[in-house]
């Protein structure tokens, strides 16, 4: 028979992961992330995360490179996030997740 720990649920004062190992890295220590990871720049061999992770799928699905999509966004006539998402969906038949990823990166980089 297994018993539960005496610790209250959600209590993790040592910053331990569920595996019992201590959590490390910027997230665990609260350190500020800088460099390529913070700016979204691609590092050779690094896994792309965040909205940019959608870019290969966007290019494959809609047949245009990301640079072309980014050049189209200023022609939408709005700068509001959800209006840009709706424009991509309505005018270009893009799915919500793909449109949202493009707009998030576009707005972050301008």
Secondary structure, 3 states (H helix, E strand, C coil): CCCCCCCCCCCCCCCECCCCCECCCHHHHCCCCCCHHHHCCCCCCCCCCHHHHHHHHHHHHHCCCHHHHHHHHHHHCCCCHHHHHHHHHHHHCCCHHHHHHHHHHHHHHC
